[in-house]
């Protein structure tokens, strides 16, 4: 393998076309420089210079090697500088996985600010269920995930709560309970429910089951979907009712009504979390800066009620 030192020495001779001047430029003696060029020619297997008593000139092979050497050193310099910027946390690439984050404008604004502050950081954005995100993080296919509680242990991952929000009840317009300002959960014991698949979000699914258990019944789930937004469409179609995070009730609809839920249960049970998750032992400065940006933005939004 040819050392970069040899490339610098070759370029100096090729540009000066004079060994003494090249040696002065490199702050070294002329004999070691001549020996270095001969070693380079032996390694390449072709003469790079034509030498006479009166002049030094490049051979065709030398001219080709000069152009390539400059490109190699330029690329190496760029690579070193890029590595420094990545190490400093001002450049890099992040893979971000997430559930539906459209109902959280404070979160979207924080992402926009981060991209403005760090324009050299590129993103791959992938919408995924909580379980899919956990697997992507564990396998190193994602840097940061925004998800619901996974409901299972995930060794090696760290979690940070971004916010808690209450559940609401989604009912089709015209439902017998739709005119009530708030609905006791126990009043839903005979209703058909639509819910997400447990294997795609075990924690969220199990929380709903436990919540209904505190009201004295087991929900009768008749339809399931991958995404919570799809459940709203199923409610609108009359397939059943749903328990959903309050953030999904922000958009007014004519075919679905959302009502507060009355239930005697601990806050941790009748409120749902939005979490950040990442690999604990996978250092990444730019990811850590994004984590801090999102954490501060959501804490401020929660305090000012501007989520």
C-alpha positions as CSV (number, residue, x, y, z in Angstrom):
1,X,0.0,0.0,0.0
2,X,1.4,3.4,-1.0
3,X,1.7,5.9,1.9
4,X,0.2,9.4,1.5
5,X,3.7,10.7,2.4
6,X,5.0,9.2,-0.9
7,X,2.2,10.8,-2.8
8,X,3.0,14.2,-1.4
9,X,6.7,13.7,-2.3
10,X,5.8,12.6,-5.8
11,X,3.5,15.6,-6.4
12,X,6.2,18.0,-5.2
13,X,8.7,16.6,-7.7
14,X,6.1,16.4,-10.5
15,X,5.1,20.1,-10.0
16,X,8.7,21.4,-9.6
17,X,10.3,19.0,-12.1
18,X,13.4,19.5,-10.1
19,X,14.5,17.3,-7.2
20,X,16.4,19.9,-5.3
21,X,13.6,22.4,-5.4
22,X,11.1,19.7,-4.5
23,X,13.3,18.7,-1.6
24,X,13.5,22.3,-0.3
25,X,9.7,22.6,-0.7
26,X,9.3,19.4,1.5
27,X,12.0,20.5,4.0
28,X,14.1,17.4,3.4
29,X,17.4,16.5,1.8
30,X,17.5,15.6,-1.9
31,X,19.0,12.1,-1.7
32,X,16.2,10.7,0.5
33,X,13.7,12.2,-1.8
34,X,15.3,10.6,-4.9
35,X,15.3,7.2,-3.0
36,X,11.6,7.6,-2.1
37,X,10.6,8.3,-5.7
38,X,12.6,5.2,-6.9
39,X,10.7,3.1,-4.2
40,X,7.4,4.5,-5.5
41,X,8.4,3.6,-9.1
42,X,9.4,0.1,-8.0
43,X,6.0,-0.4,-6.2
44,X,4.1,0.9,-9.2
45,X,6.2,-1.1,-11.7
46,X,6.8,1.8,-14.1
47,X,9.0,4.9,-14.4
48,X,7.2,8.1,-13.4
49,X,10.0,10.5,-14.5
50,X,12.4,10.8,-17.3
51,X,15.7,12.0,-15.8
52,X,18.7,13.5,-17.7
53,X,21.5,15.6,-16.5
54,X,19.7,18.8,-17.6
55,X,16.0,18.1,-17.0
56,X,13.3,16.1,-15.3
57,X,10.0,15.4,-17.0
58,X,7.0,13.2,-16.4
59,X,6.4,10.0,-18.3
60,X,2.9,9.3,-19.6
61,X,2.5,7.0,-16.6
62,X,3.7,9.8,-14.3
63,X,1.3,12.3,-15.8
64,X,-1.6,9.9,-15.2
65,X,-0.4,9.1,-11.7
66,X,-0.2,12.8,-10.9
67,X,-3.8,13.4,-11.7
68,X,-4.9,10.4,-9.7
69,X,-2.7,11.3,-6.7
70,X,-4.2,14.7,-6.5
71,X,-7.7,13.3,-6.6
72,X,-6.8,10.7,-3.9
73,X,-5.4,13.3,-1.5
74,X,-8.3,15.7,-2.1
75,X,-10.8,12.9,-1.4
76,X,-8.8,11.9,1.7
77,X,-8.8,15.5,2.9
78,X,-12.5,15.8,2.4
79,X,-13.1,12.4,4.2
80,X,-11.0,13.5,7.2
81,X,-12.8,16.9,7.4
82,X,-16.2,15.1,7.2
83,X,-15.2,12.7,9.9
84,X,-14.3,15.7,12.1
85,X,-17.6,17.3,11.5
86,X,-19.5,14.1,12.3
87,X,-17.4,13.7,15.5
88,X,-18.3,17.3,16.4
89,X,-22.0,16.6,15.9
90,X,-22.6,19.1,13.1
91,X,-22.9,16.6,10.2
92,X,-24.2,13.1,9.7
93,X,-27.2,11.0,8.9
94,X,-30.0,10.0,11.2
95,X,-32.6,7.3,10.7
96,X,-35.7,8.4,12.6
97,X,-38.7,6.0,13.1
98,X,-42.0,7.2,14.4
99,X,-45.7,6.6,14.9
100,X,-48.1,9.2,13.6
101,X,-46.6,12.5,14.8
102,X,-48.9,14.8,12.8
103,X,-51.0,15.6,15.9
104,X,-48.0,17.0,17.7
105,X,-47.1,20.4,16.2
106,X,-44.5,21.2,18.9
107,X,-42.7,18.0,17.9
108,X,-42.8,18.9,14.2
109,X,-41.6,22.5,15.0
110,X,-38.6,21.1,17.0
111,X,-37.6,18.8,14.1
112,X,-37.8,21.8,11.7
113,X,-35.6,23.9,14.0
114,X,-33.1,21.1,14.3
115,X,-32.8,20.8,10.5
116,X,-32.4,24.5,10.2
117,X,-29.7,24.6,12.8
118,X,-27.9,21.6,11.4
119,X,-28.4,21.7,7.6
120,X,-25.5,19.2,7.0
121,X,-27.5,16.5,8.9
122,X,-29.6,14.3,6.6
123,X,-32.6,12.2,7.6
124,X,-34.3,9.0,6.7
125,X,-37.8,9.1,8.1
126,X,-39.7,5.9,8.5
127,X,-43.2,5.6,9.9
128,X,-43.6,2.3,11.8
129,X,-45.5,0.7,14.6
130,X,-44.0,0.5,18.1
131,X,-42.9,-3.1,17.7
132,X,-41.3,-2.4,14.4
133,X,-39.4,0.5,15.9
134,X,-38.1,-1.6,18.8
135,X,-36.8,-4.2,16.4
136,X,-35.2,-1.6,14.1
137,X,-33.4,0.0,17.1
138,X,-32.3,-3.3,18.5
139,X,-30.9,-4.4,15.1
140,X,-29.1,-1.0,14.6
141,X,-31.4,0.0,11.7
142,X,-32.6,3.2,13.3
143,X,-31.0,5.9,15.5
144,X,-34.1,7.2,17.3
145,X,-37.7,6.1,17.6
146,X,-40.9,8.0,18.6
147,X,-43.4,5.4,19.9
148,X,-45.9,4.3,22.5
149,X,-44.7,2.2,25.5
150,X,-43.6,-1.2,24.0
151,X,-45.0,-3.3,26.8
152,X,-42.0,-5.6,26.9
153,X,-38.4,-5.3,28.2
154,X,-35.9,-4.1,25.6
155,X,-32.4,-4.5,27.0
156,X,-29.9,-2.1,25.6
157,X,-32.5,0.6,24.8
158,X,-33.1,3.8,26.7
159,X,-36.5,5.4,26.9
160,X,-37.5,9.0,27.6
161,X,-41.1,10.2,28.1
162,X,-42.0,13.2,25.9
163,X,-45.6,13.6,27.0
164,X,-48.6,12.0,28.6
165,X,-52.1,12.6,27.3
166,X,-55.5,11.2,28.3
167,X,-57.5,8.7,26.4
168,X,-60.8,9.8,24.7
169,X,-63.7,7.7,23.4
170,X,-64.3,7.8,19.7
171,X,-67.9,7.2,18.7
172,X,-69.7,7.4,15.4
173,X,-72.0,10.4,14.9
174,X,-75.5,9.4,16.1
175,X,-74.3,6.9,18.7
176,X,-76.6,6.7,21.7
177,X,-73.9,8.2,24.0
178,X,-72.6,10.8,21.6
179,X,-74.6,13.7,23.2
180,X,-73.0,13.2,26.6
181,X,-70.2,15.7,27.6
182,X,-68.3,12.8,29.2
183,X,-68.8,9.1,29.2
184,X,-68.2,6.6,32.0
185,X,-66.1,3.8,30.7
186,X,-68.3,1.3,32.4
187,X,-71.2,2.4,30.1
188,X,-69.3,0.8,27.1
189,X,-69.3,-2.7,28.5
190,X,-71.7,-3.9,25.7
191,X,-70.1,-2.0,22.9
192,X,-68.1,-3.4,20.0
193,X,-64.5,-2.1,20.0
194,X,-62.0,-1.5,17.2
195,X,-58.4,-1.7,18.3
196,X,-54.8,-2.0,17.1
197,X,-53.1,-5.3,16.8
198,X,-51.3,-6.4,20.0
199,X,-48.2,-7.7,18.3
200,X,-47.7,-4.3,16.7
201,X,-48.0,-2.4,20.0
202,X,-48.2,-4.6,23.0
203,X,-48.0,-1.9,25.6
204,X,-50.7,0.3,24.1
205,X,-53.1,-2.7,23.6
206,X,-52.6,-4.1,27.0
207,X,-53.1,-0.7,28.6
208,X,-56.6,-0.5,27.0
209,X,-57.5,-4.0,28.2
210,X,-56.4,-3.1,31.8
211,X,-58.3,0.1,31.6
212,X,-61.5,-1.7,30.7
213,X,-60.8,-4.2,33.4
214,X,-60.9,-1.4,36.0
215,X,-64.4,-0.6,34.7
216,X,-65.5,-4.2,35.2
217,X,-65.5,-5.6,31.7
218,X,-63.4,-7.1,28.9
219,X,-63.7,-5.2,25.6
220,X,-65.3,-7.1,22.7
221,X,-62.8,-6.3,19.9
222,X,-64.4,-6.9,16.5
223,X,-61.9,-5.2,14.1
224,X,-58.2,-4.4,14.3
225,X,-55.9,-2.1,12.3
226,X,-52.2,-1.3,12.1
227,X,-52.4,2.5,12.6
228,X,-54.6,4.4,15.1
229,X,-55.7,6.8,12.4
230,X,-57.3,3.8,10.6
231,X,-59.3,3.1,13.7
232,X,-61.0,6.5,13.4
233,X,-62.1,5.5,9.9
234,X,-63.5,2.2,11.2
235,X,-65.4,4.1,13.9
236,X,-66.8,6.4,11.2
237,X,-67.9,3.3,9.3
238,X,-69.9,2.0,12.2
239,X,-67.7,-1.0,13.0
240,X,-67.3,-0.1,16.7
241,X,-66.0,2.5,19.1
242,X,-62.3,3.1,20.1
243,X,-60.2,4.4,22.9
244,X,-57.6,6.7,21.5
245,X,-55.0,9.3,22.6
246,X,-56.6,12.8,22.9
247,X,-54.2,14.2,20.3
248,X,-56.1,12.3,17.6
249,X,-59.3,14.2,18.5
250,X,-57.9,17.6,17.4
251,X,-59.2,17.4,13.8
252,X,-62.9,18.1,13.6
253,X,-64.9,15.4,11.8
254,X,-68.6,15.2,10.9
255,X,-68.7,11.4,11.1
256,X,-66.9,10.8,14.4
257,X,-67.3,12.5,17.9
258,X,-64.7,12.3,20.6
259,X,-65.7,12.4,24.3
260,X,-63.7,12.5,27.5
261,X,-63.6,9.3,29.4
262,X,-64.7,9.0,33.1
263,X,-62.9,6.2,34.9
264,X,-61.6,5.5,38.4
265,X,-58.1,4.4,37.5
266,X,-54.5,5.5,38.2
267,X,-53.2,8.3,36.0
268,X,-50.6,5.9,34.5
269,X,-53.4,3.8,33.2
270,X,-55.9,6.3,31.8
271,X,-53.1,8.4,30.2
272,X,-51.0,7.3,27.3
273,X,-47.3,8.2,26.8
274,X,-45.3,9.2,23.8
275,X,-41.7,8.0,24.2
276,X,-38.3,8.5,22.6
277,X,-36.1,5.4,22.4
278,X,-32.5,4.8,21.3
279,X,-29.7,2.4,21.8
280,X,-27.9,3.2,25.0
281,X,-24.5,1.9,24.1
282,X,-24.3,3.3,20.5
283,X,-22.6,6.7,20.8
284,X,-23.9,9.4,18.4
285,X,-23.4,13.0,19.1
286,X,-25.8,14.4,16.5
287,X,-28.5,11.9,17.7
288,X,-28.0,13.1,21.3
289,X,-28.4,16.7,20.2
290,X,-31.7,15.8,18.5
291,X,-32.8,14.0,21.7
292,X,-32.1,17.1,23.8
293,X,-33.9,19.4,21.3
294,X,-37.0,17.2,21.3
295,X,-37.0,16.8,25.0
296,X,-36.7,20.5,25.7
297,X,-39.3,21.4,23.0
298,X,-41.9,19.0,24.4
299,X,-41.3,20.0,28.0
300,X,-41.8,23.6,27.1
301,X,-44.9,22.8,25.0
302,X,-46.4,20.8,27.9
303,X,-45.7,23.6,30.3
304,X,-47.3,26.2,28.0
305,X,-50.0,23.8,26.8
306,X,-49.0,24.3,23.2
307,X,-48.5,20.6,22.3
